[in-house]
Amino acid sequence: MMYIIGTDEQRKEFMDKHNIPFFEIEEQLDPEVVCLHNHDDEDATIYVDLDGESARYTVQSSENEMEFADYEEAIEAYDRETEIVRNGYGVEFNYDAAVGIMDEDIRERLHFEIAPCSHQKFFDAYCDAHKKHYGEEFELAKQNPTW
């Protein structure tokens, strides 16, 4: 999700510069704030503040809040935040790698039941379903996972 804060002129200039099509504006929250890509299934949000002398970019997730002066750095941080999942002990994993070792039947059932959702929500639901099915924790849900 991305929020752009600034005047119409500032937003137009920013979107032109970064090749963001105007049809991607999903919601005008007030005269100076628009929301792009408003999906509740995302794990992070980018705030673009165009007010003032120079743009400021904030990437916010459930675990982190990072400030950037450069748009590309903010996008890279956003991509990292949306690719990472954390177990109950705070151990981080790449989401795609975690999916690769999930039980296929449980994973597909959950996908049918709860998707679309955030990667973190899916990972947490999978850990619960794995424990119910096998009677033991999913390896990546452990305090010291080995894989």
VMD Tcl script that draws the C-alpha trace (Angstrom):
set ca {
  {0.00 0.00 0.00}
  {1.27 3.50 -0.73}
  {-0.02 6.82 0.54}
  {1.10 9.99 -1.25}
  {0.84 13.21 0.76}
  {1.07 16.51 -1.10}
  {-0.74 18.89 -3.41}
  {-2.26 17.74 -6.70}
  {0.69 19.28 -8.54}
  {3.25 17.60 -6.29}
  {1.54 14.22 -6.65}
  {1.31 14.55 -10.45}
  {5.00 15.43 -10.71}
  {5.97 12.53 -8.40}
  {3.81 10.00 -10.26}
  {5.14 11.16 -13.64}
  {8.74 10.97 -12.44}
  {8.31 7.40 -11.15}
  {6.03 6.18 -13.98}
  {3.07 5.52 -11.69}
  {-0.13 5.56 -13.77}
  {-2.91 7.80 -12.45}
  {-5.46 4.99 -12.74}
  {-3.69 3.38 -9.79}
  {-5.08 6.03 -7.43}
  {-7.57 4.03 -5.49}
  {-8.86 6.53 -2.97}
  {-8.67 10.27 -2.28}
  {-8.58 10.43 1.53}
  {-8.55 14.22 1.73}
  {-7.43 17.04 -0.58}
  {-3.74 16.29 0.05}
  {-3.65 12.50 0.56}
  {-4.26 9.75 -1.99}
  {-3.96 6.02 -1.51}
  {-2.50 3.71 -4.17}
  {-2.77 -0.08 -4.09}
  {-5.06 -0.24 -1.07}
  {-4.89 -3.95 -0.28}
  {-5.33 -5.22 3.26}
  {-3.30 -8.30 2.41}
  {-0.01 -6.43 2.28}
  {2.57 -6.61 5.06}
  {3.94 -3.08 4.72}
  {2.97 0.46 3.76}
  {4.93 3.26 2.08}
  {4.15 6.84 3.03}
  {5.40 9.45 0.55}
  {5.41 12.93 2.06}
  {5.90 15.53 -0.67}
  {5.28 18.52 1.58}
  {8.30 20.62 2.39}
  {11.66 21.13 0.70}
  {12.29 17.49 -0.26}
  {10.32 14.26 -0.33}
  {10.43 11.89 2.64}
  {9.62 8.21 2.41}
  {8.56 6.04 5.34}
  {8.23 2.28 5.08}
  {6.17 0.85 7.90}
  {5.46 -2.76 8.78}
  {4.29 -4.49 11.94}
  {7.93 -4.86 13.00}
  {9.74 -1.83 11.55}
  {9.46 1.80 10.61}
  {12.20 3.13 8.35}
  {12.76 6.63 6.94}
  {14.38 7.28 3.56}
  {15.28 10.31 1.47}
  {15.48 8.19 -1.71}
  {12.46 6.63 -3.42}
  {14.36 3.61 -4.78}
  {15.76 2.77 -1.33}
  {12.25 2.97 0.12}
  {10.91 0.62 -2.58}
  {13.72 -1.88 -1.88}
  {12.95 -1.78 1.86}
  {9.23 -2.23 1.12}
  {10.01 -5.27 -1.05}
  {12.16 -6.77 1.73}
  {9.42 -6.19 4.33}
  {6.77 -7.87 2.19}
  {8.99 -10.90 1.50}
  {9.87 -11.59 5.15}
  {7.77 -13.53 7.67}
  {8.55 -13.95 11.35}
  {7.74 -16.81 13.68}
  {6.48 -16.30 17.22}
  {10.06 -15.97 18.45}
  {10.94 -13.22 15.97}
  {13.05 -15.46 13.72}
  {12.81 -14.15 10.14}
  {12.38 -16.20 6.96}
  {11.93 -15.49 3.30}
  {8.25 -16.22 2.63}
  {8.85 -18.15 -0.59}
  {11.46 -20.35 1.09}
  {9.04 -21.07 3.96}
  {6.28 -22.00 1.51}
  {8.69 -24.39 -0.18}
  {8.87 -26.63 2.89}
  {5.20 -26.51 3.86}
  {3.01 -29.59 3.58}
  {1.34 -29.23 0.19}
  {-2.11 -30.44 1.28}
  {-2.28 -28.12 4.31}
  {-0.89 -25.21 2.28}
  {-3.43 -25.66 -0.53}
  {-6.35 -26.03 1.90}
  {-5.35 -22.83 3.69}
  {-4.87 -21.03 0.42}
  {-8.44 -21.91 -0.51}
  {-9.77 -20.93 2.93}
  {-8.01 -17.66 3.75}
  {-6.30 -16.22 0.68}
  {-5.90 -13.47 -0.22}
  {-4.17 -12.40 2.95}
  {-0.78 -11.12 4.02}
  {2.21 -13.45 3.89}
  {2.50 -13.14 7.66}
  {-1.12 -14.08 8.26}
  {-0.77 -17.10 5.95}
  {2.47 -18.22 7.64}
  {0.87 -17.94 11.11}
  {-2.23 -19.85 9.98}
  {-0.05 -22.53 8.41}
  {1.94 -22.97 11.65}
  {-1.33 -23.47 13.58}
  {-2.74 -25.89 10.99}
  {0.52 -27.87 10.88}
  {0.51 -28.28 14.66}
  {-3.12 -29.43 14.64}
  {-2.50 -31.91 11.82}
  {0.82 -33.39 12.95}
  {0.65 -32.75 16.71}
  {4.00 -30.92 16.62}
  {5.28 -27.49 15.67}
  {6.19 -26.68 12.09}
  {9.99 -26.54 11.98}
  {10.02 -22.83 11.13}
  {7.73 -22.05 14.09}
  {10.36 -23.27 16.57}
  {12.64 -21.02 18.60}
  {15.74 -22.50 16.94}
  {14.57 -23.89 13.60}
  {16.87 -26.10 11.57}
  {16.28 -26.75 7.91}
}
mol new
graphics top color blue
foreach p $ca { graphics top sphere $p radius 0.5 }
foreach p [lrange $ca 0 end-1] q [lrange $ca 1 end] { graphics top cylinder $p $q radius 0.2 }
display resetview
